[in-house]
């Protein structure tokens, strides 16, 4: 039985649209970092959510039919 679990990465962008932090694995961590930045450095950020596609049962590499 295969389960389709979507994997996401989170990125923090400043008000100019520049990345402040990238590839945060958990949404809760992104919120923690965002709160830290606003409280300590007064940097307001938005959180961008990116879906990371997963390859299930597929291997990248040589095609056996080409041999």
N, C-alpha and C positions, 0 to 999 in steps of 0.2 A: 504494500500500500504506500503510495507516494503522497506526501503532503506538500502543497504549494505554499511555502512560507515566503512571503516577500521580504526582501532585505532592503533597508534604507540606510543612507548616510545623510548626515545633517551638516550644513554649512552656515556660518554666521557672516552676514554682510553688514557693513556700516551704512550710514545714511547716504553715502556717495555710490553705493553698490560695489564697493571693494570687499574682497574676502578678508575677514579678520581671523577666522579659524575654519579649517576644512576637514572633512572626513571624520566627523564625530560619529561614533557608532550607535549611540543611544539618544533618543529624543530627550529624555530626562537630563542627560549630561549637557546637551545643547542649551536647555533652559537654565541649568545651574551656571554654566559659563556665561550666558547672556546676562543673568542677574549679577554675577560677579563683576562683569565689565561695566555695567551701569552704576553699580554701587561704589566701585573703587576708582574708576577712571572716567565716569560720566560718558561712556561710549554707548550710544543706543544702537542696537543691532536688530536685524530681522533674521529669522531662522528659515533657511531654504531646505526643503526635503527632496532628496534625490533617490529614485528607485535604482537599485543595483541589480541588473538581470543576472540570474543564475543559470548555469548550464547543467541540466540534470541528465546524467547518463551519456553525455556527449564528451568526446575527447577532441582536443584540438591537436592537429598534427597531420601526419601523412594519411592519405586516403588509401586503404588496402587494395582498392580496385585499380589503382595506378601501377601496381607492381607487375 
